[in-house]
Amino acid sequence: MDYVSALVPPVVMAIFFIGVVRVIVKTQGGAAKAKEDAAVDAALSEAPRQAPAGTDA
């Protein structure tokens, strides 16, 4: 029975991961995609521009 207790956590994590990926894929696009994209673009345009790390700007 040690093999069962050794296999349960990876199997549960794999099932959870597959579920998360399915939710992410299903929520992409849809009716609100243009509105969400516009909100992200607006937020990115308002964010202050920062120089990449390691440069003296």
C-alpha positions as CSV (number, residue, x, y, z in Angstrom):
1,M,0.0,0.0,0.0
2,D,3.0,2.3,0.1
3,Y,2.8,2.7,-3.6
4,V,-0.7,4.0,-3.4
5,S,0.2,6.7,-0.8
6,A,3.2,7.6,-3.0
7,L,1.1,8.0,-6.1
8,V,-1.9,9.9,-4.7
9,P,-0.3,13.4,-4.3
10,P,1.1,13.6,-7.9
11,V,-2.2,12.3,-9.3
12,V,-4.2,14.8,-7.4
13,M,-1.8,17.6,-8.4
14,A,-2.0,16.5,-12.1
15,I,-5.8,16.6,-12.0
16,F,-5.8,20.0,-10.4
17,F,-3.3,21.3,-13.0
18,I,-5.3,20.0,-15.9
19,G,-8.4,21.7,-14.4
20,V,-6.6,25.0,-14.1
21,V,-5.4,24.8,-17.7
22,R,-8.9,24.0,-18.9
23,V,-10.4,27.0,-17.1
24,I,-7.7,29.3,-18.5
25,V,-8.3,28.0,-22.0
26,K,-12.0,28.3,-21.8
27,T,-12.0,31.8,-20.4
28,Q,-9.8,33.1,-23.3
29,G,-11.8,35.1,-25.8
30,G,-15.5,35.3,-25.6
31,A,-17.8,38.3,-25.8
32,A,-15.8,40.5,-23.4
33,K,-12.4,39.9,-25.1
34,A,-12.3,43.3,-26.8
35,K,-13.3,45.1,-23.6
36,E,-10.7,43.2,-21.5
37,D,-8.0,43.9,-24.1
38,A,-8.9,47.6,-24.1
39,A,-8.7,47.7,-20.3
40,V,-5.2,46.0,-20.3
41,D,-4.0,48.4,-23.1
42,A,-5.2,51.4,-21.1
43,A,-3.6,50.2,-17.9
44,L,-0.3,49.5,-19.7
45,S,-0.3,52.9,-21.4
46,E,-0.8,54.7,-18.0
47,A,2.0,52.7,-16.3
48,P,5.2,54.7,-16.0
49,R,8.0,53.6,-18.4
50,Q,11.0,52.1,-16.6
51,A,14.4,51.5,-18.0
52,P,15.5,47.9,-18.1
53,A,17.4,46.7,-15.0
54,G,21.2,47.1,-15.3
55,T,21.1,50.2,-17.5
56,D,22.0,53.8,-16.5
57,A,19.1,55.7,-17.9
